[in-house]
Amino acid sequence: MSVIDKLKGMLKGHEAQAHQAVDKAGDMFDSKTGGKYASQVDKAQEQIKKQINTDPPTGQP
């Protein structure tokens, strides 16, 4: 089981809070960098939120 799968298991039922944490972390990063990397941060936030919403795989390939 990968680290991401373990994190998804721990976040189960707390997706809304995880989304808020991702938004807050991205906003803090933007403020520290003066928004220089805002588009990259937005893309990263989007990808992380997609990962949070996907179910962990049930078996190994």
N, C-alpha and C positions, 0 to 999 in steps of 0.2 A: 504494500500500500504506500502510495507516494505522500509526501508532505501535504500537497494540495488536497488530496482525498481526505486526509485526517482533519485539515482545517474545515473542509466542507461539512464533515460530520459534526464538528464542534459548533459550527454556525447554524446547523439545522434548527429552524424555528426562530432564528434571530436575524433573518435576512435584512429586515428593515433597519435594524441597528447597525449591521455591517455596512449597508449602503451609506448611512449617515457618517460612519467612520471614514469610509473611502472619500466621501465628499469633503469632510473636514480636513483630512490629510492632504488632499489635492489643493484645497484652498490655502492651507498653511504653506505648502511648497510654492504655490504661485506668489504669495505675499513675500516670502523670503527671497525669491528670485526676481521680483518686480514684474512678474507675468511674462518673463522672457521665454519660458517654455510652456506657455499656457496650452497651446494646441497639442503638444505631446502629453501633457498631464491629462487633458481631457480624453485623449485616446486611451491612455493607460487606465483611467477611471472606468471608462466604458468596458474595456476588456475584463477588468477585475469584477465588475458588476455582472457581466455575462457568466464568468466562472462561478460566482456565488450562486447564481440561479440554476446552474446545471446540476443534475444529479450525479453523484460519484459512480464510476463504472462498477458493474457487479462482478466482473470476472477479468482475468488477465488474458491478453491475446496469445 
